[in-house]
Amino acid sequence: MTAKSKIKTDTVLKDFWRDNARFADLFNAALFQGKQVIHPDELEELDTDFSSILK
């Protein structure tokens, strides 16, 4: 896999998970047996690019 294709895949996944309802649905299903514990309107987006701080 080239660096260019890896960047594209990362961007696609970030865009996919940027949808708070999608994120909340998955984690509510996986962690709380479908109970609505995580609410999409309460989520905040954070920068997930930690590669620049890892050595």
N, C-alpha and C positions, 0 to 999 in steps of 0.2 A: 504494500500500500504506500503510495507516495504521500508526501506531506500535504500536497494540494488536495488530494481526495480525503485525507483525514480531516482537514479543516472544514471542508464542505459537509461531511458527515456530522461533525460537531455542531456546526451551525444549524443543520436540519433538526438535530435532537434538541438543541436549546430552544428553537422556535416551537417545536412540538410541546415541550414542557412549560413554555411560557404561559400556556393556557391554564389559569388557576383551577378551573373546574375539572379539567382533565387530571391534573396533579392530585387534587383533593379526592376525586373518585377512586383513583388507583390506590392511594395510601389508606383511605377509609376501608376499601375492600380488603386490602392485604393485611392491614394491622388491626382493624377494629371490626372484622366480620361484617362489613357493610354499614355499620352504625355511623351516622354523620357526626364525627368528632372534629374533623378538619373542615372548615368552611372556606370556600374559595374567596369570599369577600374579606376575609381576615388575613389572607396571605400577602406577603410583601416580596417583591423581586429583589434578589441580591446578586451581586456579581459572582459568577461561579468560576471565573478564570483564575485559578490558583497557580497555574503553571509558572507565572512570572515570579512567584515568591518561593517556589520550591527550589532547592539546590541539589 
